[in-house]
Amino acid sequence: MKTFSATPADIEKKWIVIDAEGVVLGRLASIVAMRLRGKHKATFTPNQDMGDNVIVINADKVQLTGNKRADKKYYWHTGHPGGIKHRTAGQLLEGNFPERVVTAAVKRMLPGNRLSRKQMTNLRVYAGAEHPHEAQAPEVLDVKSLNSKNTRS
């Protein structure tokens, strides 16, 4: 028997929506990264964009365990000498773009190549409960019920 290798004609993409309210960030990101790559499918092929389109809502209500809200830092460089800057996860979640915390976590769980950059375009993250993708009829994936450790109270 030969090994099955999917072609672009074989790929069937679905839309799923995930509510991030009360879900631990790392557990949410690993589930989203798996869905974006398509590793949950039996026909997974590593060199094809097999994953689903994922919509994450309520990204501003994601939970972090331990002291990560105050201690976890996101760094960037301005391009000038001595221009390294940082913000904590709490500052980002309370700021103007709290969805960047979820986006960064998912991006860092994917391999660093061209295919994963293409797969990241299938991720849409929204800070609130509203999203403009109702026309795609997304299925709801309840991450909280998958494992009791996925939530934090």
N, C-alpha and C positions, 0 to 999 in steps of 0.2 A: 504494500500500500504506500502511495506517495504522500508526502507531507503537503497539507493544504496551504496555499499561499493566496491571500485575498488580493484581488485587483480592484481598482476604483469602481468598476461596475458592480462588484459584490457588496460594496459598503452601504449599509443602511443606517442613517443617523436619526436619532430621536432627540427630543427636547425634554429636559428634566429641570424641575425647579426644586431648590433646596432652601429651607428656612433655617437660617443660622442662629436664630434667637436661642440663647442658653447653651449652645453647642461649643465644646472645647475647640479652639482654633486649629491645633495640629491634627486632631482626628478628622475635623471637617476638611482640611486641606488634603489629607491623604486620600479621602474618599473622592473628592472632586478631581484630584490628579489621576486617580485610577479610571474614573469615568471619561475624562478628557482623552486619555491615551487609548481607551477601548479595551483595557485588560480584563474587564468583567465579561467580555464576549468570548465564546468558544472559538470563534474564527479570528482571534487576535493575530495580527501580523505586525511585527515591530517596525517595518519600514513604510507603513501606510497610516494615513490619518483615519483611524477606525472609530474614534471617540464620538461621544454624543455632545450636543450643545447643552451647556450647563448654565442655569440662571441661579444665582445666589442672592436671596433677599434678606433683609434685616442684618446686614453685615456690621452695623454699628453696635449690635447687641451680642456679638460673639464674646465668649468667655476665655480667659487665660488662667492657667493654674499657677499656684504658688505666688511669687512676687514678680511674675513676668510683666505685669501691667506697668510696674514702676522701673524694673531693671532691664528689660529687653530694649535694646537700642537699634534704631535703623539709621545707618550712616549714608552720607553722600558727600561728594567733593565738588566744590564750586569751580575748580579749574585754576584757582589762584594759589600761590604758595601759602601754606598754612590754612587752606580753606576747607578743612574737613569739618563737617557739621553732623549733628545727630539729633534725633528726637526719640522719646520713649514711646512704647506701644500705647500707653495711656494717652499721651498727647495726640497721637495720630487718631485714635478712636474718638476722642472728644473734639477733634479739629474739623476742618471743612471736608476732608476726603477720607472718612473712616474705611471705605472699601479698599483702600490701598494695602491695608494690613492683610486682608484675605488674599488679595491678588499676589502680593509678595510671597506669602506662605505657599500658595499653589505653584507659583513659578519656580520656587526653589526646590520643589519636590519633583519637578520634571527634569529630564536630562537637558544639558545645555547644547542643543543643536538646532538646525533649521526646522526640523519637523516639530519640535516642541514649541518653537516660536509660532509656528502656524497653528498648532493646537491651542495655544493661549488665546487666539482670536475667537475660539468657540466658547470662551468663558465670559459671562456678563455678571458683574457684581453691582448690587444696588444697596445703598445704605438703608433705605426705608422698605416698606412692605409692598410698594407699588412697582410694577415693571411693565414695559410697553410690548411684551411678547405674548399677549393673550391669543393672538391670531394663530400662533404655532401650536396651540393646544398642548402645553407642556404637561408631562406627568409629574406628580408630586413624589419626591423621594424623602421619606421620613428618616433622617439620620439619627434622631433621638431614640427611636425604637430598635435600631440595629444592635446597640450595645448599651448597657446601663452606664458605662464609663464615658460615653460620648457627651453627657450633659454635666453641667456644674451648677449647683444651686447657690 
